[in-house]
Amino acid sequence: TSGEVWFYPQGEENGAPILLNELQEDELAAWRGRNMGVVYQSFELLPQLDLVTNIMLPQDFAGLYRAKISRERAMELLEIVELTEHAYKLPAHISGGQKQRVAIARALVNDPAIIIADEPTGSLDTVTAETIFQIFEKLVAQGKTIIMVTHDSDLANRFSQVVRIADGELVDETAVTETIELDTAVEAPVAEPEETPANGQTAVFYRGSDEATPHSRQNQPAIVLKDVYKTYVNAAGEFPALKGIDLQLDYGQFISIVGKSGSGKSTLLNMLTGIDHPTAGEVIIGGQNIYEMSESQRAKWRGRNMGIVFQFFQLLPTLNLLENTMLPMDYGNVYPVNERPERAMELLKMVGLEDHMYDLPAAVSNGQQQSAAIARSLATDPPIIVADEPTGNLDSRSADNIIQVFQHLADRGKTILIVTHDPSLTSRTDQTVIISDGEIIDETIANALPLLDHPLMLQATRHAEKKTYAPGEIIVQQGKPLVNFYMVADGAVDIVIDSPQYPETTLAALGAGQFFGEVELVGDKTAIATVRAAEDKPVTVSVLPKELFCDLLGQSPPLAEELKRVAETRYQENITKSKRVN
């Protein structure tokens, strides 16, 4: 409305400073195409064009398109963001994280002096986000200016300068020389979760028929996937996105689904929500095989039984937040008409939006739009809530509020599934499902060997064997050669030593997520103690053969170093305890 925005070209040879707000619209568009790359928060890829063509678009619009040169440039950028194998796929055939990486490649295609990125890592797993951040750091070293909008405090100390803004005003500018907490600039109110009962029932499923009669959950898991496969076919051939998924999730659980970009997270979510058909296998939710329903029955079933929080809000722009929240009630014909506004108000209050219920989506922040989307997902009081990166666009305080809401709902018996790449969220869920290359990683392996990267965890999952031992049964015999590495999946084991004076003295007990056998395998020793199942119940262990275990250590130096440290510590502790016994 007022003020001046100047652009200062780097070096006198590039011309005089430009007052941008004096340029005509066509002049400004031309300047922007030459000098600025923009990474939008929601990708903005054209769905009918493959990835290479999407990346070449800025050159085409700027009049710089040369078929061979532009295509080579696009392929170079796809290599930088590690997507060359997907070059000729449509955006619909890749994950959300991969779409964001394509958007970043597109922003670089004209080699602009300035890159503006709005939450560029918000949709990426931590490994991919680190790769993207390293790309930006290299570009800065080459003289480019990178302006990134973020609410991630962990990134703050990696910038050369931080500008904090609140309520449309500059709070301060900080040269990064000390620890910075981004969220200290604004103390947003955080609402406490409230009870929001609808019909007094939780986890009640409704059939996908017109009658929509309640379906009992007694003695049934909430969700079961049996040998689910999904294969996409495009011009490049067949692409297996899911490979024989077996999964069971129970009522009242708060579950996180994690994996790198392209691992199959989004495809798995589409199977669970009935949005896409599996190529083979069964998806049973609330006792019903949802793919035995017709499309219309499944849509009706989904509207009554499942609340979905999309990654990019999907709020109707012409309706205020209260009206958006009431929509599922209107379409599902849930609650008397005169009660729906009050129900929507309760939900908006629960996510801290009671002061914005009459605002249009465009009038509130992205974080507030996501909060409204979560309120909307709860409108029909569904037994299952599925959320794709529900806190990806929120500051840490708002994100914490949302997680508290989800925990509260899980405590009431609802099943909550969130897709996330944020490790701080997975630690707060009851169960974590890790997916890699379209397969589920064994949770026991993930808990016991967290320093392995996901492909190596998957390798271990494919070769691990589950064994169950009766109470008191010997698993490892002292003095015998050891040929396996063991991880406790369920139950407990006792570590005991034989001594002439005190036979079978217990040195330690290990429970689920702990492991044994590393002392002998790392040190190439015979078993230094006997390991047996605890006396009170059977124990189930995941077993890796020695050859594979050693191969994993060779491929993962961090794990090798950690297990060497653990082995040395345990060995010394066992010697000390043995001496005390003798």
Phi, psi and omega in degrees: 000323176208166180102182183229144176235113183253145172242124181252106178300147180279116180092139182298330183295344182267005174105176182279163175303149183240130174273102190295324184283002173260354179284147172289163183303315181291326177292318180295319178298317179294318178298316182296319180297328181273328193247349189223131170254134184241128175253109183279154183293331183248031171073302183058045173270142177283121190293337184271357181251143177288174188295318180301314182294322176301319182291328182282348185305314181302324177292322178297313181294329181273001180075021183254005187291126171226114195317301185291314183295316181296320180293319178297319178297318179298319180293324176300316182290323176297327176293321179300318181265013172060050180227020185300327182290347180254013191308323187251021174272156172280155180305327182296343185261010176233167184282169178299318179296322178292324177299320180295322179292324175296319179298323178292318177299318180297323180295337183267353194296327180268009180053054185287158178285330184235137172236124177252124185234122180263102182051056186292338180254006184296335182254011186249150171292165188297324180293312180294321179300319178296321177299315180296319181296322178295325176298314179299318180297321177295321179295322176297318179297336178273001176104003179277156177256123179247123176246116184241129172269127181205156171243010183275107181298331182294338181273341192305319185282001178260358176269155174279340179207141178239127175249122181253136183229142178214133179052039176077007181238148177288122179278307175192168172241135184228125168283131189282098176235353180211173183297134182237134173251112184297326187283354180287346182289327185227124176261087183283143178293139179243121182279145175280141177301141179238157172291133178226063182294146179253286180247018178080003181241148171234149180056042172261124181263150177243141180294158179276018180262176181294330182289329178050053180277147180301145181240123185295146178258003189302132176059028178230145169289160179289314186224133175226127171248128182241110173050052185274127175241146170220121179238126175264145179239127176220191184299332181277353180119204181269140178232108179282114182268326175230139187229089174067051182283125170242126186205139174229129180235135186260167179294150175071019179257147173252110192241134174252142176244120185232158178167160179292166174303133180084006183283339183117006182301309184295321178296318178300318178298319179296326177293317183292329183266357180076015181281327181229150182273139171288150174290325177205159178104178183236143173238110185246119182233125183060032179084001183245134171282104191289343180267007168269353176277158170286168180301316182291321177295318181293322177297317179295317178300315182297320181297329181268331192250349188221127171261130184242128175253110182282157182294330183238043164072300182058040173276143177285122189292339183268357179250143177287175186296324178297315180293321176299320181291330180282344187307311180300327177293321180293312183288327180271356182053051181251134182072146174302148185304320184287347179266345186296317178300319180295319177299315180296321179298319179300317182292318178295324176295322181298328180258016173079028183241022182298335180273359183236013188297336180260008177276148171284156179307322182294343184268358179238167183286169176300319179298320178290325175297320178295321177298319177296322178296324178292318176301316180298323182295338181267359192302319183265012181054053184287153179287338181234134173243125178245124185231126179262107182050057188294338180249009185298335182250017184247150171290167190296326179292314179295321179298318179297321178298316181296318179296322176298320177299313180298318179298320178298317180293321177296322178297332179275002176105359179279154176259121184246124175242125175237135170269127183207159170241013184267110181301331181292337177277320182298329180291345182257003179260161182285329184213142177241124175258117180257128180241138180215128178052039175079011180232152179276131176276136178302125183296327178298316179294318180298321180287321184282326186233061185294344181280349174290143172283166189300318178301323178287324173300319179295320177300316178294320179301317183295332186253349182288147178241132178272131177228143178243134182242140180291159178306128179082354182289139181282132178258315179232133181258128179306134178087351180267154176297146180250128184241003182222160170249135188242140175231129184282121179266319182206140183091203183210160175233154175252137174261117184231155176236149175267133179223143179305320182276322187228082182296144176051059176272127182284125177266325184196165173233140180239138180247191184304135180091350178262169187221165175208161183106347183290329181300313182288318184289320179290320183266001180055052182245162166285167184300125183273353179204165174268139176241127180223158177296144177300156187287340190273336183198162177295160177234139175249131181233150170264131188243128174248130176295152185306318183299315180292319179303313180294325178295319178297318178298322179293330181270348183229085179306320178300318178293318180301317180294318181293316180291327175297318179296314180298317181298315180296318180296312181296321181298314180294321178297318180295320178298314180299314181293323179297319179296321179296321181293319183280000000 
